[in-house]
């Protein structure tokens, strides 16, 4: 029998989350939408006698997508700093992974805004950054689209960064 106390247990809601990066200590990424980490175990089919069975293959962690609002003076300059960590643009020289890979956290929040769980994405880097579209025909907010690749993820109650 499961006892549910509404004052204590709340379902995780899609709009209660926050994203942190070790490259911007103390700052949260203002994201409109984000995916949670996921993986695929890539099952391998093994034929044996007149039958077959499956075993777990190599685990691969799937990239996640984040869509961020482009606030004045925050979002674009911050992500441009990341571009400079990946590559020295003027000389088209790529940096070493130690320079641009970092840890990111995606926190699941309770109704009071306190993290109740945290995804820690280890070895994360931006594999794709799209700075958004401009259009005279709309007054929508410009959004930055990010794709984040990472080595693996852990779930628990971690510190922010």
TAHU-V687525 format. One record per residue. OMEGA is omega in whole degrees, 0 to 359 (999 if undefined). NEAR is the number of other ideal C-beta (glycine too) atoms within 8 Angstrom. D_LAST is the distance of its C-alpha to the last C-alpha in Angstrom with 2 decimals. Layout:
# TAHU-V687525
omega:OMEGA near:NEAR d_last:D_LAST
omega:OMEGA near:NEAR d_last:D_LAST
This chain:
# TAHU-V687525
omega:181 near:2 d_last:38.14
omega:178 near:3 d_last:34.87
omega:179 near:4 d_last:34.52
omega:176 near:5 d_last:32.33
omega:186 near:6 d_last:31.65
omega:182 near:6 d_last:30.75
omega:185 near:3 d_last:29.13
omega:185 near:4 d_last:26.59
omega:178 near:6 d_last:26.13
omega:175 near:7 d_last:25.20
omega:175 near:4 d_last:25.02
omega:181 near:8 d_last:21.88
omega:186 near:6 d_last:22.79
omega:184 near:5 d_last:22.03
omega:180 near:4 d_last:21.20
omega:179 near:10 d_last:18.53
omega:176 near:11 d_last:15.20
omega:182 near:8 d_last:12.28
omega:178 near:13 d_last:10.35
omega:176 near:13 d_last:7.10
omega:178 near:13 d_last:7.07
omega:178 near:9 d_last:5.78
omega:176 near:8 d_last:9.37
omega:183 near:9 d_last:9.28
omega:176 near:6 d_last:6.87
omega:181 near:5 d_last:7.67
omega:177 near:8 d_last:9.77
omega:176 near:6 d_last:10.47
omega:181 near:10 d_last:12.83
omega:185 near:9 d_last:16.19
omega:175 near:11 d_last:17.43
omega:178 near:7 d_last:20.88
omega:180 near:6 d_last:20.63
omega:174 near:11 d_last:18.46
omega:171 near:8 d_last:19.35
omega:179 near:7 d_last:17.67
omega:177 near:12 d_last:17.62
omega:181 near:8 d_last:21.02
omega:176 near:9 d_last:23.06
omega:180 near:7 d_last:26.71
omega:175 near:8 d_last:28.39
omega:183 near:9 d_last:31.31
omega:178 near:8 d_last:34.13
omega:178 near:8 d_last:36.98
omega:179 near:7 d_last:40.52
omega:177 near:8 d_last:42.64
omega:183 near:5 d_last:46.40
omega:180 near:6 d_last:48.27
omega:179 near:3 d_last:52.02
omega:183 near:2 d_last:52.94
omega:178 near:6 d_last:49.46
omega:174 near:7 d_last:45.83
omega:182 near:7 d_last:42.46
omega:173 near:7 d_last:38.86
omega:179 near:7 d_last:36.08
omega:175 near:7 d_last:32.42
omega:179 near:8 d_last:31.85
omega:178 near:5 d_last:28.80
omega:175 near:10 d_last:25.69
omega:180 near:7 d_last:24.34
omega:184 near:10 d_last:21.19
omega:175 near:8 d_last:22.12
omega:176 near:8 d_last:20.65
omega:178 near:13 d_last:19.30
omega:178 near:10 d_last:20.46
omega:175 near:14 d_last:18.85
omega:184 near:11 d_last:21.08
omega:170 near:13 d_last:19.81
omega:178 near:11 d_last:21.92
omega:178 near:11 d_last:22.79
omega:179 near:7 d_last:22.57
omega:173 near:3 d_last:24.54
omega:180 near:4 d_last:22.76
omega:193 near:8 d_last:19.23
omega:184 near:11 d_last:19.05
omega:178 near:9 d_last:21.62
omega:180 near:8 d_last:20.78
omega:180 near:10 d_last:17.04
omega:175 near:13 d_last:18.10
omega:175 near:8 d_last:20.88
omega:178 near:9 d_last:18.52
omega:179 near:12 d_last:17.20
omega:180 near:10 d_last:20.89
omega:176 near:9 d_last:21.55
omega:179 near:9 d_last:18.90
omega:187 near:11 d_last:20.76
omega:171 near:9 d_last:24.18
omega:192 near:8 d_last:26.16
omega:185 near:7 d_last:28.12
omega:181 near:4 d_last:31.19
omega:181 near:5 d_last:31.97
omega:180 near:6 d_last:30.62
omega:179 near:6 d_last:28.91
omega:177 near:4 d_last:25.95
omega:177 near:9 d_last:23.16
omega:181 near:5 d_last:22.08
omega:180 near:7 d_last:19.36
omega:181 near:4 d_last:17.38
omega:189 near:8 d_last:17.29
omega:179 near:10 d_last:16.16
omega:182 near:8 d_last:14.33
omega:176 near:9 d_last:10.54
omega:174 near:11 d_last:8.06
omega:179 near:13 d_last:7.97
omega:173 near:14 d_last:7.49
omega:184 near:13 d_last:10.66
omega:173 near:13 d_last:11.04
omega:187 near:11 d_last:14.67
omega:172 near:12 d_last:15.80
omega:182 near:9 d_last:18.84
omega:179 near:6 d_last:21.55
omega:179 near:5 d_last:20.06
omega:180 near:6 d_last:16.77
omega:179 near:6 d_last:14.82
omega:177 near:11 d_last:12.69
omega:177 near:8 d_last:15.15
omega:184 near:10 d_last:13.62
omega:170 near:12 d_last:10.74
omega:175 near:13 d_last:11.49
omega:179 near:12 d_last:9.37
omega:186 near:15 d_last:11.34
omega:179 near:10 d_last:11.70
omega:184 near:10 d_last:13.63
omega:172 near:13 d_last:13.44
omega:181 near:12 d_last:15.59
omega:180 near:11 d_last:17.75
omega:178 near:7 d_last:21.13
omega:175 near:7 d_last:22.79
omega:176 near:11 d_last:22.44
omega:188 near:7 d_last:25.29
omega:173 near:8 d_last:25.39
omega:182 near:9 d_last:27.76
omega:175 near:4 d_last:31.44
omega:184 near:5 d_last:33.64
omega:178 near:6 d_last:36.73
omega:186 near:4 d_last:39.31
omega:182 near:3 d_last:40.34
omega:175 near:5 d_last:37.32
omega:178 near:2 d_last:35.17
omega:177 near:5 d_last:32.08
omega:176 near:5 d_last:28.61
omega:182 near:10 d_last:27.61
omega:177 near:10 d_last:24.88
omega:178 near:15 d_last:22.78
omega:182 near:12 d_last:22.73
omega:168 near:13 d_last:20.08
omega:183 near:12 d_last:20.34
omega:172 near:14 d_last:17.38
omega:181 near:8 d_last:18.32
omega:183 near:15 d_last:16.23
omega:178 near:6 d_last:17.42
omega:180 near:9 d_last:16.59
omega:174 near:11 d_last:14.49
omega:177 near:8 d_last:13.81
omega:178 near:7 d_last:14.01
omega:176 near:7 d_last:13.21
omega:180 near:6 d_last:11.44
omega:172 near:8 d_last:7.95
omega:183 near:3 d_last:5.52
omega:173 near:8 d_last:3.84
omega:999 near:9 d_last:0.00
